[in-house]
Amino acid sequence: PEWHRKEWRNGTTWGQILLTPSIVYHAAILSLIGRYGEERRIDVKGVAHITGGGIPSKFRRILRASGCGAALTDLWPPHDAIADVIGLGNVPIDDAYRTWNMGNGMLVVVSEEDAEKAVTLLRDAGREAKRAGVITADPVIAISAWNGDEVRV
């Protein structure tokens, strides 16, 4: 009943670490699409804010109309606390990716030609960014998990 008061690591409680505020991405996304009245910098094809429901639920929403999928081969790893929860609860990795963002709060789809420019603009806006993978004709989202597992959803 008092799990939130138990120490997670180094004097930080489970409650403190799990209630850490979320990252707000609006300024970074505006750095890609331009602010009101500005010319578009990147032709953004889709944006998925990965919240509850994880990557399959949120990212599939922007892929569904095209019938496409994705090969996500270079996602960020989950926060250490989430990795610990997965271990403590013996949570299957595919369930973890369906439930949490697993360290990936936002996925943005751009053309191949704009990928590096998008990463640079996002970094210039103060957000860690990298190319997570590619869009595929196969409607499956294939995830190379941080622990070496392959997840297909």
Phi, psi and omega in degrees: 000338181248033184304325184291344179266349181287145180290133172272295178205145170048042178083356177270132180276163175301320179297316179297314185289323182280347176256016176300133182302149178287160173279139176259127188255358190301318181295322179293318179294320177298331177293337177274313188266349182088148177280169182308127179088348178271158175286143179297134180270324182225142174276092181282123182274333180187152179225129178236116174275112186273104181240210176306135185107346173066187184299313183303316182290309187283317182286325179298330179304322182272347179264336189306313184299328181273344184077009182273169173230201181206151170248104183261096189258353183216058177281163174287151176285159177290159174302148180305325180295321178291319176301321178294319178298318178301315179293314181297322182266001183050046183282125176300142185300320179295325175293322179298316179290336176279342187256315186243167177283346175056035177091004184238092187281338184210134172239130182239132178257125176225168178292160177307318183294334183263357188301308182293322178297319179298315179300315180297314180298319179294318177296319178297333178276003175092017179244138172296136181210150174199166177282120185272335183168207182224156173278140183235161176287334177290127185288003180275143170264114179257124184243126170271102186289157182299335183267005179098348177289154172252129181242129177239120182228000000 
